[in-house]
Amino acid sequence: MSESYGLVGEIRLILGDIFQLPLEDIPPDIAFGDLPQWDSMGHMEVMMHLEDKFGVEITADTIGELVNIPAICAYLGNHPHSRG
């Protein structure tokens, strides 16, 4: 993936892959609950993909905070072990 694509774009691609949606159906400010697929089980799948993709550990406390793309990007941007 291109560095110029940006973190928001990468997260949108991950969500599109998980939820099998085209990128245009995933706005940059999408949040947990905005899609029927992004329910509690879908959220856990998102968290697992983020851990794998970016090499971060997402704790039980953090899961409840990462409920939209801006929050996810802020977390990944500030996480010391992030590969993103």
GIKA-V243835 format. One record per backbone hydrogen bond with DSSP energy under -0.5 kcal/mol. CO is the residue of the C=O (numbers start at 0). NH is the residue of the N-H. If there is no record, write none. Layout:
BEGIN
co: (CO,CO)
nh: (NH,NH)
END
This chain:
BEGIN
co: (1,2,4,5,6,7,8,9,10,11,12,13,14,15,15,21,22,24,26,29,30,34,36,37,38,39,40,41,42,43,44,45,46,47,48,49,50,50,53,55,56,58,59,61,61,64,66,67,68,69,70,71,72,73,74,78)
nh: (4,5,8,9,10,11,12,13,14,15,16,17,18,19,20,24,25,26,29,68,33,37,38,32,42,43,44,45,46,47,48,49,50,51,52,53,54,55,82,57,58,62,63,64,65,66,31,71,72,73,74,75,76,77,78,81)
END
